[in-house]
C-alpha cells in the first residue's frame, strides 16, 4: 500500500494546494464570525456575560450547595457583575474581536479537517484511518476544554478577580474590555491545553517522544502544569487545583497513548521482519 500522487507534486503545487485549504479555513472563520456579529445578544448577554450572572448554572449550583451544607463561602457571584466602557470605540472593537474569536472556536473542527485533507494524500491507508479518529478526538478534547473553562474556571475567576480588593477604599469598576479579554483568553487557552493527548499522539507517531520519556519527566510536567494554571487562572489555590488536575490526567492519558503507539510500531516491525 503506497502513498498517493501527492508525493509526486512539485513544491509550488504543494503551496497552491495549501493555499486553497487556508482560504477555505479563513472562509469558515469569516462565516461563523459574521453569524456571531449578527447574534450579539446571544454571544454577549447569554454566553460571555453569563459567568458573572447570578442565574448562571455554576453560580446557582454552588449557591445551592452552600445552602445545603451551610458553607456560605461556596456561593459566588450573588450579584450581577457591573461593567463599564470608557473608550469611544471600545464596545464596537470588542464586538469585532469577540466575533472573530467565536468564528475560530466554532470553525475549529472544520479547520482541523482542512489540515487533515491536506496531509491525507501523503499518508498510508492505515494512517488515514487513524487520522480520521484523531480529528474526532481533537474536536472532542477542544470542546471539553472550552466547556470546562466556561463552566468551572470562568465563574471562579470572575468571582475572585471581580471582588478582590487591596483596600476597602478602592472600588472595583471592571472595564468591559478587561472582562472580555480575561474570560475569552481563559476559555481559548483551556481548549488548546486540552489538546495535550493529541499533541503527544502525533509526537510519538513521529518518534519525538516515548512513553518512557514522558514517565521520566512526569515530575517536571507537574511543575509546568502548575505554571500554566497560574497563567490562565486567578492566583487562588482552588482555581489552580481545578486546572491542574485535568491537565495531570491528560498527561497520564498521553503516556498511555504513547505506549499504545509504540506497541503498534513493534507489531508492524515484527510483521515486516
Secondary structure, DSSP 8 states (H G I E B T S, - for coil): ----GGGGS-HHHHHHHHHHHHHHHHHHHHHHHHHHHHTHIIIIIIIITGGGSTTSHHHHHHHHHHHHTT-GGG----S---EE--STTHHHHHHHHHHHHHHHHHHHHHHHHHHHHHHHTTS-HHHHHHHHHHHHHHHHHHHHHHHHIIIIIHHHHHHHHHH--S-TTS---EEHHHHHHHHHHHHHHHHHHTTHHHHHHHHHHTTS--HHHHHHTHHHHHHHHHHHHHHHS-S-HHHHHHHHHHHHHHHHHHHHHHHHHHHHHHHHHHHH-
